[in-house]
């Protein structure tokens, strides 16, 4: 029996897929599960990566995605922190109303970071 490797890097798993595919190995997913465990990657994703490597892909790293640009900057964080210090009794909802350009989750994260900083 093999020793299971916990928490493998995605690019490492893709490198193994690329290697096994280059060696014409069948049942790549089964072998990945043996080494990395049940939650490594779905069989469908393994097949998708095999197809990409067959089509000529060589890079095993994630491609850069454009995503949504962040509106949060140091100045805005300072304004939120100032508002938090100014009014001790507030809710995240109140901050959302005040800073509508920032998502609720980003405000919550900033508030949590602010609290953790104060505890030091």
Backbone as ProteinMPNN parsed JSONL, in Angstrom:
{"seq_chain_A": "XXXXXXXXXXXXXXXXXXXXXXXXXXXXXXXXXXXXXXXXXXXXXXXXXXXXXXXXXXXXXXXXXXXXXXXXXXXXXXXXXXXXXXXXXXXXXXXXXXXXXXXXXXXXXXXXXXXXXXXX", "coords_chain_A": {"N_chain_A": [[0.842, -1.186, 0.0], [0.432, 2.268, -0.738], [1.743, 5.355, 0.573], [-0.352, 8.032, 1.343], [-0.413, 11.246, -0.13], [-1.029, 14.232, 1.286], [-2.913, 17.211, 0.64], [-1.943, 18.121, -2.049], [-0.243, 20.277, -4.383], [-1.991, 21.94, -6.983], [-0.695, 22.256, -9.464], [1.233, 20.315, -9.241], [-0.224, 17.915, -9.269], [-1.276, 18.13, -11.835], [1.093, 17.96, -13.251], [1.776, 15.303, -12.791], [-0.359, 14.09, -14.111], [0.22, 14.917, -16.718], [2.683, 13.626, -17.1], [1.979, 10.863, -16.786], [0.141, 10.637, -18.87], [1.808, 11.153, -21.063], [3.267, 8.847, -21.022], [1.459, 7.069, -21.94], [-0.321, 5.92, -20.073], [-3.094, 4.226, -18.785], [-6.123, 4.701, -16.884], [-5.567, 6.961, -15.239], [-6.84, 8.579, -13.348], [-7.539, 6.731, -11.327], [-4.999, 6.036, -10.37], [-4.135, 8.5, -9.394], [-5.946, 8.856, -7.287], [-5.154, 6.761, -5.623], [-2.68, 7.678, -4.717], [-3.039, 10.404, -3.896], [-5.492, 10.488, -2.583], [-9.125, 10.424, -2.163], [-10.242, 12.968, -2.728], [-8.768, 14.272, -4.651], [-9.061, 15.054, -7.468], [-11.67, 15.222, -9.842], [-12.733, 12.544, -12.029], [-13.618, 13.495, -14.468], [-12.343, 15.991, -14.639], [-9.699, 15.157, -14.763], [-9.745, 13.884, -17.256], [-10.272, 16.126, -18.817], [-7.881, 17.605, -18.488], [-6.093, 15.779, -19.624], [-6.975, 15.81, -22.297], [-6.312, 18.473, -22.903], [-3.511, 18.367, -22.711], [-2.962, 16.555, -24.748], [-3.788, 18.101, -26.864], [-1.705, 19.835, -27.019], [-1.01, 21.514, -24.924], [1.386, 22.6, -22.558], [1.891, 23.849, -20.205], [1.41, 23.56, -16.76], [0.374, 25.176, -14.889], [-2.138, 27.418, -13.51], [-3.951, 29.536, -15.692], [-3.7, 33.063, -16.075], [-6.38, 34.989, -15.067], [-8.727, 37.485, -15.96], [-10.749, 38.53, -14.254], [-12.644, 40.391, -11.775], [-11.872, 43.748, -11.306], [-10.371, 45.067, -8.364], [-11.842, 47.381, -6.155], [-10.976, 48.19, -3.811], [-8.664, 49.995, -2.002], [-5.749, 51.345, -0.318], [-6.475, 53.861, 0.702], [-9.271, 53.731, 0.826], [-9.587, 51.643, 2.629], [-8.519, 52.866, 4.878], [-10.473, 54.843, 5.28], [-12.698, 53.253, 5.919], [-11.757, 52.05, 8.282], [-11.516, 54.341, 9.843], [-14.209, 55.091, 10.034], [-15.149, 52.934, 11.503], [-13.804, 53.303, 13.941], [-14.867, 55.752, 14.641], [-17.592, 55.323, 15.123], [-18.548, 53.182, 17.379], [-20.647, 51.351, 17.788], [-21.947, 49.579, 15.424], [-23.111, 47.994, 12.428], [-22.267, 45.517, 9.978], [-23.913, 45.831, 7.858], [-24.55, 48.566, 8.037], [-22.085, 49.642, 7.381], [-21.942, 48.73, 4.763], [-23.95, 50.244, 3.588], [-22.818, 52.745, 3.815], [-20.414, 52.477, 2.389], [-20.882, 51.624, -0.444], [-19.547, 50.719, -2.698], [-17.918, 48.681, -1.941], [-17.828, 45.213, -1.383], [-19.902, 43.219, 0.79], [-18.598, 41.038, 1.958], [-15.902, 41.804, 1.725], [-15.87, 44.055, 3.366], [-16.489, 42.833, 5.806], [-14.227, 41.215, 6.103], [-12.223, 43.202, 6.321], [-13.035, 44.435, 8.694], [-12.724, 42.305, 10.495], [-9.939, 41.938, 10.299], [-9.145, 44.383, 11.348], [-10.039, 44.163, 13.996], [-8.438, 42.013, 14.861], [-5.949, 43.224, 14.699], [-6.129, 45.121, 16.724], [-6.138, 43.505, 18.979], [-3.552, 42.751, 19.379]], "CA_chain_A": [[0.0, 0.0, 0.0], [1.168, 3.517, -0.862], [1.47, 6.415, 1.528], [-1.132, 9.087, 0.712], [0.146, 12.589, -0.059], [-2.125, 15.148, 1.609], [-2.878, 18.59, 0.157], [-0.978, 18.35, -3.128], [-0.426, 21.485, -5.199], [-2.701, 21.65, -8.227], [0.241, 22.104, -10.574], [1.91, 19.029, -9.056], [-1.141, 16.873, -9.748], [-1.323, 18.258, -13.292], [2.367, 17.444, -13.771], [1.663, 13.848, -12.774], [-1.268, 13.747, -15.213], [0.973, 15.109, -17.969], [3.684, 12.556, -17.173], [1.318, 9.577, -17.029], [-0.426, 10.693, -20.213], [2.921, 11.033, -22.016], [3.674, 7.442, -21.003], [0.296, 6.288, -22.387], [-0.88, 5.171, -18.95], [-4.549, 4.249, -18.649], [-6.62, 4.801, -15.508], [-4.802, 7.997, -14.537], [-7.594, 9.003, -12.167], [-7.405, 5.709, -10.285], [-3.665, 6.145, -9.79], [-4.104, 9.735, -8.604], [-6.696, 8.604, -6.052], [-4.316, 5.903, -4.777], [-1.589, 8.453, -4.121], [-3.467, 11.662, -3.288], [-6.742, 10.359, -1.85], [-10.391, 10.536, -2.893], [-10.626, 14.332, -3.084], [-7.721, 14.893, -5.458], [-9.618, 15.672, -8.67], [-12.671, 14.327, -10.414], [-12.343, 11.838, -13.244], [-13.9, 14.396, -15.585], [-11.278, 17.0, -14.705], [-8.495, 14.471, -15.247], [-9.921, 13.725, -18.714], [-10.141, 17.463, -19.415], [-6.458, 17.935, -18.54], [-5.473, 14.879, -20.609], [-7.308, 16.37, -23.613], [-5.524, 19.69, -23.112], [-2.122, 17.982, -22.975], [-2.945, 15.949, -26.086], [-3.924, 19.21, -27.809], [-0.461, 20.597, -27.089], [-0.713, 22.33, -23.746], [2.542, 22.136, -21.787], [1.894, 24.549, -18.93], [0.57, 22.906, -15.757], [-0.081, 26.215, -13.959], [-3.375, 28.11, -13.856], [-3.795, 30.705, -16.541], [-4.116, 34.305, -15.454], [-7.735, 35.378, -15.45], [-8.927, 38.922, -15.784], [-11.499, 38.732, -13.022], [-13.205, 41.701, -11.502], [-10.85, 44.573, -10.66], [-10.681, 45.44, -6.995], [-12.019, 48.809, -5.895], [-10.435, 48.434, -2.481], [-7.285, 50.468, -1.974], [-5.342, 51.736, 1.036], [-7.266, 55.012, 1.127], [-10.618, 53.276, 1.167], [-9.461, 50.864, 3.868], [-8.337, 53.844, 5.955], [-11.78, 55.466, 5.525], [-13.529, 52.272, 6.625], [-11.229, 51.944, 9.642], [-11.879, 55.584, 10.526], [-15.646, 55.005, 10.316], [-15.3, 51.937, 12.577], [-13.359, 53.933, 15.196], [-15.764, 56.874, 14.9], [-18.867, 54.84, 15.656], [-18.256, 51.845, 17.904], [-21.797, 50.472, 17.626], [-22.335, 49.571, 14.018], [-23.255, 46.668, 11.829], [-21.67, 45.416, 8.644], [-24.926, 46.409, 6.955], [-24.37, 50.02, 8.074], [-20.876, 49.933, 6.59], [-22.303, 48.494, 3.354], [-24.698, 51.414, 3.14], [-21.866, 53.868, 3.748], [-19.401, 52.19, 1.363], [-21.596, 50.721, -1.357], [-18.654, 50.196, -3.722], [-17.182, 47.542, -1.381], [-18.711, 44.085, -1.1], [-20.134, 42.909, 2.197], [-17.548, 40.124, 2.424], [-14.656, 42.566, 1.863], [-16.018, 44.859, 4.58], [-16.389, 41.926, 6.952], [-12.81, 40.829, 6.217], [-11.496, 44.364, 6.817], [-13.411, 44.592, 10.093], [-12.072, 41.223, 11.236], [-8.513, 42.256, 10.356], [-9.01, 45.522, 12.256], [-10.181, 43.626, 15.352], [-7.251, 41.217, 15.167], [-4.831, 44.148, 14.886], [-6.302, 45.742, 18.031], [-5.884, 42.531, 20.039], [-2.106, 42.562, 19.571]], "C_chain_A": [[0.879, 1.238, 0.0], [0.822, 4.461, 0.267], [0.748, 7.537, 0.786], [-0.444, 10.432, 0.926], [-1.022, 13.558, 0.152], [-1.86, 16.534, 1.022], [-1.854, 18.844, -0.951], [-1.274, 19.662, -3.849], [-1.102, 21.086, -6.503], [-1.739, 21.413, -9.381], [1.025, 20.795, -10.46], [1.072, 17.875, -9.574], [-1.21, 16.919, -11.273], [-0.031, 17.761, -13.936], [2.354, 15.924, -13.828], [0.745, 13.383, -13.901], [-0.53, 13.844, -16.537], [1.988, 13.976, -18.164], [3.035, 11.216, -17.514], [0.712, 9.528, -18.428], [0.671, 10.534, -21.271], [3.421, 9.593, -22.104], [2.535, 6.505, -21.38], [-0.291, 5.395, -21.296], [-2.395, 5.323, -18.965], [-4.897, 4.368, -17.173], [-5.806, 5.799, -14.676], [-5.522, 8.416, -13.26], [-7.45, 8.007, -11.026], [-6.049, 5.819, -9.592], [-3.533, 7.409, -8.936], [-4.803, 9.54, -7.261], [-5.881, 7.738, -5.099], [-3.265, 6.711, -4.035], [-2.078, 9.661, -3.33], [-4.758, 11.576, -2.486], [-7.953, 10.675, -2.71], [-10.686, 11.935, -3.424], [-9.635, 15.027, -4.01], [-8.278, 15.679, -6.632], [-10.634, 14.701, -9.237], [-12.13, 13.668, -11.674], [-12.551, 12.727, -14.471], [-12.827, 15.464, -15.748], [-9.972, 16.378, -15.192], [-8.581, 14.314, -16.761], [-9.769, 15.059, -19.435], [-8.666, 17.85, -19.545], [-5.729, 17.051, -19.543], [-5.739, 15.407, -22.012], [-6.465, 17.607, -23.906], [-4.061, 19.36, -23.415], [-1.979, 17.337, -24.353], [-3.01, 17.043, -27.154], [-2.704, 20.126, -27.84], [-0.152, 21.475, -25.895], [0.472, 21.732, -23.001], [2.575, 22.743, -20.393], [0.935, 23.865, -17.953], [0.013, 23.905, -14.754], [-1.382, 26.84, -14.444], [-3.061, 29.296, -14.749], [-4.306, 31.926, -15.801], [-5.498, 34.67, -15.976], [-7.919, 36.859, -15.151], [-9.67, 39.219, -14.486], [-12.038, 40.139, -12.886], [-12.142, 42.541, -10.811], [-11.293, 45.003, -9.266], [-10.831, 46.953, -6.882], [-11.427, 49.18, -4.548], [-8.976, 48.859, -2.615], [-6.976, 50.935, -0.555], [-6.161, 52.908, 1.572], [-8.658, 54.623, 1.576], [-10.607, 52.463, 2.457], [-9.305, 51.811, 5.051], [-9.657, 54.523, 6.3], [-12.706, 54.526, 6.285], [-13.065, 52.148, 8.07], [-11.578, 53.178, 10.471], [-13.351, 55.557, 10.935], [-15.902, 54.027, 11.464], [-14.909, 52.556, 13.913], [-14.309, 55.056, 15.629], [-17.054, 56.424, 15.586], [-18.678, 53.391, 16.094], [-19.41, 50.871, 17.723], [-22.284, 50.578, 16.183], [-22.524, 48.139, 13.577], [-22.555, 46.681, 10.485], [-22.631, 46.012, 7.62], [-24.796, 47.928, 6.886], [-23.14, 50.424, 7.262], [-21.157, 49.746, 5.101], [-23.073, 49.682, 2.787], [-23.771, 52.609, 2.936], [-20.862, 53.706, 2.604], [-19.976, 51.184, 0.369], [-20.7, 50.116, -2.434], [-17.852, 48.976, -3.24], [-18.176, 46.44, -1.053], [-18.825, 43.849, 0.398], [-19.023, 42.016, 2.748], [-16.217, 40.851, 2.605], [-14.708, 43.455, 3.104], [-15.878, 43.996, 5.829], [-14.935, 41.521, 7.182], [-11.989, 41.981, 6.789], [-11.775, 44.579, 8.3], [-12.726, 43.539, 10.958], [-10.578, 41.485, 11.381], [-8.248, 43.399, 11.325], [-9.092, 45.052, 13.702], [-8.944, 42.84, 15.764], [-6.04, 42.115, 15.428], [-4.907, 44.781, 16.272], [-5.942, 44.806, 19.175], [-4.399, 42.347, 20.31], [-1.541, 43.483, 20.596]], "O_chain_A": [[1.929, 1.271, 0.642], [-0.259, 4.38, 0.85], [1.188, 7.949, -0.287], [0.046, 10.725, 2.016], [-1.895, 13.682, -0.706], [-0.712, 16.967, 0.925], [-0.984, 19.701, -0.797], [-2.423, 20.099, -3.912], [-0.82, 20.025, -7.059], [-1.926, 20.495, -10.179], [1.436, 20.229, -11.474], [1.582, 16.97, -10.233], [-1.203, 15.878, -11.931], [-0.055, 17.207, -15.035], [2.852, 15.324, -14.781], [1.038, 12.394, -14.572], [-0.642, 12.956, -17.382], [2.128, 13.439, -19.263], [3.484, 10.517, -18.421], [0.764, 8.494, -19.094], [0.468, 9.845, -22.271], [3.936, 9.171, -23.139], [2.624, 5.295, -21.172], [-0.704, 4.265, -21.556], [-2.912, 6.426, -19.138], [-4.044, 4.156, -16.312], [-5.41, 5.504, -13.548], [-4.894, 8.588, -12.215], [-7.258, 8.406, -9.877], [-5.963, 5.708, -8.369], [-2.896, 7.389, -7.883], [-4.318, 9.998, -6.227], [-5.913, 7.957, -3.888], [-2.992, 6.459, -2.861], [-1.597, 9.92, -2.226], [-5.087, 12.52, -1.768], [-7.822, 11.137, -3.844], [-11.321, 12.072, -4.469], [-9.665, 16.251, -4.137], [-7.985, 16.867, -6.769], [-10.469, 13.486, -9.122], [-11.195, 14.164, -12.303], [-11.746, 12.705, -15.402], [-12.447, 15.801, -16.869], [-9.227, 17.003, -15.946], [-7.61, 14.577, -17.472], [-9.208, 15.121, -20.529], [-8.245, 18.361, -20.583], [-4.835, 17.526, -20.244], [-4.826, 15.449, -22.837], [-5.963, 17.775, -25.017], [-3.443, 19.994, -24.271], [-0.982, 17.554, -25.042], [-2.381, 16.937, -28.207], [-2.674, 21.09, -28.605], [0.894, 22.125, -25.872], [0.56, 20.516, -22.83], [3.221, 22.202, -19.495], [-0.224, 23.622, -18.289], [-0.742, 23.524, -13.859], [-1.696, 26.8, -15.634], [-2.043, 29.969, -14.584], [-5.234, 31.833, -14.997], [-5.744, 34.658, -17.182], [-7.338, 37.401, -14.211], [-9.249, 40.077, -13.71], [-11.897, 40.967, -13.786], [-11.56, 42.095, -9.822], [-12.472, 45.27, -9.037], [-10.04, 47.709, -7.447], [-11.384, 50.356, -4.187], [-8.168, 48.183, -3.251], [-7.851, 50.92, 0.31], [-6.501, 52.944, 2.755], [-9.163, 55.123, 2.581], [-11.515, 52.582, 3.279], [-9.892, 51.586, 6.109], [-9.943, 54.758, 7.474], [-13.419, 54.953, 7.192], [-13.887, 52.141, 8.987], [-11.896, 53.07, 11.655], [-13.698, 55.953, 12.048], [-16.772, 54.266, 12.301], [-15.601, 52.359, 14.912], [-14.526, 55.28, 16.82], [-17.537, 57.073, 16.514], [-18.653, 52.483, 15.262], [-19.179, 49.679, 17.525], [-22.942, 51.543, 15.794], [-22.142, 47.198, 14.272], [-22.286, 47.744, 9.925], [-22.209, 46.623, 6.638], [-24.917, 48.516, 5.811], [-23.158, 51.425, 6.546], [-20.668, 50.515, 4.273], [-22.866, 50.075, 1.639], [-23.934, 53.382, 1.992], [-20.506, 54.677, 1.936], [-19.581, 50.018, 0.361], [-21.058, 49.098, -3.027], [-17.187, 48.316, -4.038], [-19.246, 46.707, -0.506], [-17.948, 44.236, 1.171], [-18.563, 42.215, 3.872], [-15.476, 40.549, 3.54], [-13.711, 43.595, 3.813], [-15.223, 44.39, 6.794], [-14.467, 41.487, 8.32], [-11.143, 41.76, 7.656], [-10.862, 44.871, 9.072], [-12.208, 43.851, 12.031], [-10.011, 41.282, 12.455], [-7.247, 43.39, 12.042], [-8.305, 45.487, 14.543], [-8.457, 42.984, 16.886], [-5.204, 41.804, 16.276], [-3.882, 44.963, 16.928], [-5.49, 45.258, 20.227], [-4.025, 41.838, 21.367], [-0.341, 43.443, 20.867]]}, "name": "protein", "num_of_chains": 1, "seq": "XXXXXXXXXXXXXXXXXXXXXXXXXXXXXXXXXXXXXXXXXXXXXXXXXXXXXXXXXXXXXXXXXXXXXXXXXXXXXXXXXXXXXXXXXXXXXXXXXXXXXXXXXXXXXXXXXXXXXXXX"}
